[in-house]
Amino acid sequence: MNKIVMAVIGLALWSCTSTEMKLQQFLLKGNLALEAGNTAQAGYYYREATKLEPCYLDALNNLGTLEFRAKNFEKAVAFYDQALACKADFLPALFNRANARFELKEYFAALADVELIAKAKPDTAWLDFTRGLIFTRLRNFPEAQRAFNRAMAKTATPSSDLLVNRATIFYYLKKYDSALLDLAAAEKINPDEANIYNTRGLVYADVNDLERALIETNRALDRAPNHPYYLNNRGFIFLQQNDLKKAELDINESISQDPYNGWAYRNKGIYYFMVGDYASAERLLAQAEKMDPFIDKIHFYLGRAYLKNNQLEKACAQFQLSEEAGDKMLTGEELKKCR
């Protein structure tokens, strides 16, 4: 979500007590080991510091960050929790815990951390940008747009990241012209940013201009080869083109690159549905929903799989969730079955 805050130390060691000197030496040695790429040694020095002082906040924060970088997000949160139990308003740990909770899809908890940070540092562009990211994942697109707009108003020169994320919201809100304008502005700032072209591909796919969607998604992959999200999106375009062989290859490779992306399992479920393997479709789509219930149109596709597998009650429950999400994809026949 955002860059992680690492603790560093100054040079005024002469004023420290013996214990403080040892703590800062451990922190410095850990930081130097980390800069050299030796994470195991860095972790050793940070742990030695916490043995000397269990509430040594900088070491606890850095231990959390080591786990975050290794994608051990639950362990990262545990270290940030330790730091915050010692000092509830320790901002680096709050900032980092918000990031880790975001990665764990604990969006409301991440938002709670952001609001705690806001009490100490109100009215910053970072806060609104982060709120926008969280509300995006929660599919609260109007609130996400408001947050990104506030971030934009507080930024003299908007970053390409901010523009692309707001464009993504415009895409979800079906404000395609606004999305394309933001993407064009982002491209002028950073034409090497792959997500500009990926998002533009999503816009074109949504308006059924699949040829242009494929061109833009390939441009994203030219800049970030084998990126799992872009491969998955290209696979979805191939599904829409009924090119099932290419779709399967891209989606399988996406899952291989990132086995934790629920969107790829959704698309693999759609693939199975299209080839008539409804049992596998149900299994994959149910797995995708379990991984992230906010995946776009997941309830619609899962409802269809349940319907094909003669599970009308489950199908209708999913169709209801689909309607509540605003998908507007149900056919009259499907609606009739659930009345």
N, C-alpha and C positions, 0 to 999 in steps of 0.2 A: 504493500500500500504506500509506504513512505520509507525514506531512509531511516536507519536505526541509529540511535544516539549512543555512542561509546564514551566512556569516561576517560579523560586524560588528566595529567597532573602538570602543575607548574614547576618552576625551578627553585622556588624559595624554600629549600629543604633545611636551611640552617636554623629556622625558627621552630622546627618540629621537636616534639619529645622523642624519646627512643622508640616508643611503640608507634607513634605516627610516622617516624622515619622508616621503620620496617614495613608498615602498611604501604606507604608510597613507593618504596622500593619494589615490593611485590607487584604493585599496580604497574609500575614502569616496566619491569621485566616482562610482565604479561603482555603489555601493549607492544613491546619490542618483538616478542616472540610472535605475536599476531601479525605484525607488519612483515615478518619474515616468512609468514605462511605456516607457522608451526602452531596449529590450534591446540593440540594436545598439551604442549608445554605452556601455552598461554593459560589454559584451563587450570593446570597445576598451580601456577603462581597465584591466580585469582582465588583458588580454593585455599591455598596456604594463608592468604590474607584473611579469609573469612574464619579460618580456625583461630587466628589471633584476635579477630574482632568480628563476631557473628553478624553484627549490624553494619559492616563496612559496605556502605551503599554502592560505591563505585564498582567494587568487585562483584557484588551480587548482580548489579545491572549488566556488567560485562559478561558474566557467566550466562545470564539469560540471552544475551546477544549471540554468544557462541552457539547456543542451542537453536536460536532463531535462524541463524545462517545455515545450520545443518538441517533446517526444516523440522526440527523437533519442537513444534510450537507449544505443546502442552508442557514440556519441561521448561521451555523459556518462560511461560506464564508463571510457573512455580517459583522461579528465581525472582521474577518481578514482584510477585506476591510477597516474598520474603522481604525484599527491599521496602515495599510499601507498608508492610506490617511494622517496620522499624520507623519509617517516616512517611506518613500518609500523603504528604504533598510533594514527594520527591518526583519532580517533573520528568527527568529522563526515563524513569521506570514507568510512569504513567503513559508517556508517549509510546514507549516500546511495547507495553502491554496492550495498548489499543491496536497496534500493528499486528501483534501475535493473535489477539482475539479475532481480528478481521480475517486472518488467514485460517483460523479455526471455524470460520463462519458463525462466530458468536457475535452477531452484528449489534444486538441491543447492548451487550456488555461492552463492546468496543465504543459504541456511542456514549455510554455512561462515562467511560474514561475520557472521551473527548470533552464532555461537559465539565468534568472535574478540572481538566487542563484550562478550560475557558475561564474558570474562576480566577486563575492566576494570570493568564495571558489572554484577556478578552479581545475580541474584534481584530483577529488576525486572518489573513487570507488562508493560511494553512488550516485553521479550524474549519472554515467554510468548505474548503476543498475536500477535507477528510469527511465532513458531514455528507457532502455530495456523493463521495464514493460509497459510504455506508448506505445512504438512502437508495442509491442505485441498486445495490445488492438486495435491499429489502423491497425492491420494485415500487418504491414510493417515488415515482418519477417527477411529479410536480414539486415535491419538497427537494429532491435532488437538483432540479433545475434552479430553484430559488437559491439553494446553497452555492451552486457554481456561479450564478449571476452575482451573488454577494462577493465571492472570491474574485471574480473578474473586476468588480468595481474597486476592490482594494489593491489591485495589482496594476502598476504603471504600464508594464509590458507583459501581457499574458503569455504564459508558457505554452508550448505545443501540447503538453500533457493536459493542461486545463481546457484548452480548446477542443482536444479530442474527446475528453470525458464529457464536456457539455454537448458535443456533437452526438455522442452515444445516447444521451438523454433525448435529444431531439429525434434521433432515430426511433427510440422506443415510443415516443409520443407521436410518431408518424409525421413530424414536422421536417420533411425531407429537405426542403430548400434551405432551412436554417442549418440543418446538419451539414449539408454540402458547403455552405458558406464558412462555417467554422473549420471544416477540414481543409478548405482552400487556404484559409488564413494560417492554419497550423503548418501546412506544406511550405508556405513562404518562410516560416521561421526555421523549420527543421525538415527539409525534404527527405532526410534519411530515416525519419521515424516511421517504422513499419506499420504501426497501428493506425496511422492515417489511412493507408490504403486498405487495410483490413476492414476498418469501419466503413469506408466508402463502398467496399464490396458488399457489406451487409445492407447498406441503403439500397444499392442497385438490385440486390437479390430480393429485397422486400417489395420492390415495385415490378418484379418479374423481368427485369432486364438482366438475364442470367449471363449473357455474353460479356457485358461490361463488368458484372460482378466477378466473373472468373478472371478477367484481365486485372482488376484491382487487387484481388486476393493473391494472384500470382506475383504482383508487384510487391506485396507485403512479404511473401515467401522469398523473393529475390533478396530482400534486405535482411531477412531472418530465416534462413533455410531450416526446415524441419521444426519450426516453432509449432508446438502441439495445438495451440488455439487456432492458428491460421490453417493448419492442415485439417483440423476438424471442420472449420468453416468452409473450406474448399470441398471437403467431403459432403457437406450439407448441400452445397450448390450442385454437386454431381447427383445427389439424390433427387433434387428438383428437376434435373435434366434427364432423369431416369437412366443415368450412366452408372449402374449399380456396381460394376466391377471396379471402376476408379473410385467410387465412393467408399467401398469397403476397404480398399488399400489405404486411402488417406485416413479414414477413421481408425483403423487398426493401428496405423503408425502413430497417430495422435495418442491413443491409449497407451501404446508402448512407451512413448516419450513422457507422458504424464498420466499415471493410472488413477489420479485423484480428481480428474476433471469430469464432473457429472454431465456436462454438456456433450461430451464425446459418447458417453453411455446412452444418453438420449438418442443421439443420431444413430448409434449402432442398433438401438431398439427400433427406430424407424426403418432402418435397412431390413431388419428381420421381418417387420410388418409387411414391407413391400414385396419381399420374396415369399410371403405366405407362411412363415414360421412364427405363428402367433404365440406359442408358448415361450420361445426365446425372446420375442418382442416384449411380452409382459415382464419377464425376468429382468431384462436390461432396463426397461423403463421404470420399473419399481425400484431398481437399484439406483438409478439416476435421481428419482424423487427423494429417496432416503438420503442420498449424498447432499442434495441441495433442493429443497422444495420450491425455491424461487426461480428455477430454470425456466426459461421462456417456453410457454405452451406445453409444459411437461404433463399437466393434468389432462389436457385434451388428448395427447397421444396415448397416455396410459389408459384413459377411459376407453379409447377405441380398442386397445389390446384386450382389456377386460371384456368388452362387448363381444369380440371375436371368440373369446374363450368361454362364452356363455355365463359370465359373472355379471348379471345385469345390475345388481345392487351396488357392487363396487364401481361399475362403469358410471352409473348415474351420480354417485358421490364425487367421482373425479370430474365429470362434466359440470357439476355444480361449482366446483372449485375453479374450473376453467372459465366459466361465465363470470364468476366473481373477480377473476384476474383480468377480465376484459379481452379475452382472446377473440371472441366472436367468430369462432371457426366451426361451431356445431351445425350440422345439416338439420333440416326440418325433420327428417326421419329419425335422427338420433335424439332430438328433443322430444319427439312424439313417444319414443320408447320409454322415456323417463317420466312421463306424466302419470 
